[in-house]
Amino acid sequence: MGDAVAARDRCAERLARELSLPVYLYGPLPDGSSRTLPDLRRAVREGAAPDVAPERSGSPGGAAALGAREVLVAWNLWLGSTSLSRANELARSLRAVDVRTLAFEVTAAVQVSCNLLEPLTTTPADVYDQAALRLEGSEAILRSELVGLAPRAMLASIGEDRWASLDLSEDQTIEAAIARLGLESG
């Protein structure tokens, strides 16, 4: 986490210096506290000053939010025979401290988008099972979808027989992507 915070802070200084952008930070903060992205959004709406301010004011580019956090897994459920209203109810019922959800209408289907903040504790399998229990009658999960990559340790905690239905595979792990790029360290 220390490397991520240092990279975030270097980037914030550069954005402020070179682009005159005010920068708001989330994750661990220089004063030892921490804030989440939702906390940051709320603070900005309430008029919080930027954490890293440019020397010149009046940036035409708006502002930037930069964070450093543990791995987050973005994962979606696609639902059939369900209205957006019902998908919103399902999304609300799935929310937890470590699961953030939103429902969207996408073409002829609805999707519950999930951000798993503690994917080694609450996995896609856990969320899938909770959703399946809450769906009724003709409502069904059409498919699920991993967005981006996931840590290998998360896959290790889910039975391999479930990977396909959860859109998971060894090839979609962070570690596999690093190996493909030849970035693994000795």
N, C-alpha and C positions, 0 to 999 in steps of 0.2 A: 504494500500500500504506500510505503514511503516514496518509491519511485514514481507511482502514479500521481501523488500529491505534488512532488517536485516538478513533474512534466506539466501538470495543470497550471501550477503557479508560474512557470517560465512562459507558457503560452499566454496566460493572462497578462503578464507584463508586456509581452511583445504586441498583443492586440491593442493594449492601451497606448503603448509608445508609437507603434508604426501606423496604426489605423485610427487612432484617437477614439477607440471604442471603450465605453464603460463596461467593466466586467464584473459579474456577480458569480460567486463561488458556492458550490455545494459539496457535501462530503465533509471530511475533516477540515476545520478552519484554522488559520494561524493562531487564534487565541485559545486553541485547545477544545473548543466546542465543535459541534457538528450540526449540519442541517441537510435535510433531504431536498430533492428537487421540488416537491409540492410545498415544503416550507419556504423555499426560496421564491417560488411564484407568488405565494401569499405575501411575503415580505415586500416584494417589488410592487405589488398592487397597492400596498399600504404606504408606499413612498420611500422604501429603504434606499440608502445611498449605495453606490457600487462599492464592492470590496477593493477593486483596483480601478482608480479613476485616471483618465488620460490627463496630460498636462493642459491640453487645449480642450475647451468644451464645445458643444454644438456638433457632435459627430453626425454626419448625414446617414451613417450606417446603422443606427439604432444602438443595440447593446448585445452583449454575449453572456450566456450562462455556461460555465465550465464546471465539470464535476470530476471527482475521483471517488470511486466506490468499488465495492466488491463486485464480482461477476453477477450480472443479471441475465436471465434467460427469457427471451421474448418468444411466446408460444401462443398459437391461436386455435380456437375451436370453431369449426364451421357447422352451423346448425341448419337442419331442414325442417320444413313445416312449422316454423316458428316466426312470430312477428318480432319486429324490432322492440316493441314494448316488452314482450316476454323475454327476449334476449337481455334487455336491460335489467329485468328482475333477476335473471340467472346471474348476470355479471355482479350485481350487488350482493347476491347471496354467496358468491365465491370469494369476495374480498376478505382479506385478512391482513394482519400486520406485514406479512411477507408475500402477499399476493395482491397485485393491483390489476383491476379489470375495467374494460370499457366494451360496450356493444356497438357495432356498426352495421349498417345495411350496405352490402356490396353486391351490385347487380341483383340477381334474383335470390340471393341467400343472405343470411345474417351471420355475423362473426362475433365471437367473444374473444377479444384480444387480452392476453394475460402477460403481465410482467412478473416473473418469479424472482423475488429479491433474495431468497435463500434457497436456491435450486437443489442444494444437497439435503435440505430438510423437507421442503415441500416441492415435490417433483411434478412434472407433467402428468405422470400416472395418478398421483394423488388428486390433482385438479380434475382430470378426466373422470375419475371415479365419482368425485363429488358432484360434478355436472350431470353425469349419467343418472345418479340417484335422484336428482332434482327435476329431471325432465319427465314429462308425463305423456301417456298415450302415444299419439303419432309423432310427437317431437322426437328428434333423434340427432345424434352427432354424426354428421356426414363424413367429416374427416378432421384431422388435426394437422398442425403445420408448425414446424420449428422455423423461426425467423433468425437467421444467422447461425451462430455456433453455440455449443453447450460444453461444459466441462466433462471430461471423461468420467470423473468420479460420480457424476449424476447418473450416467448410463449404468455404471456398476451397481447402483442401488435399485435399478429397475430390471425386472426379469427380461432377458433378451427376447423372449417370446412376445413381449408387448411392444418392442421397439417400432415395428412397422406401423402398427395402428396409431402410434404416437408421433410418427414421422421423425424417428430418431435413428441414427446409425453411427457407427464408429467413425465413419468418414466425415461426419458433421461435428466432430469434437474440436475444441480449441487446440488440443495437442496434435491432432491429425493435420490441421491447417498449418501449424507451426512446422511440423515435419515436412509437409509439402513445400514450404518456403525455404527449407534448409536452415531454419533459425534455431533449432534446438541447441542447447548448450550442453557441453560435455559433462 
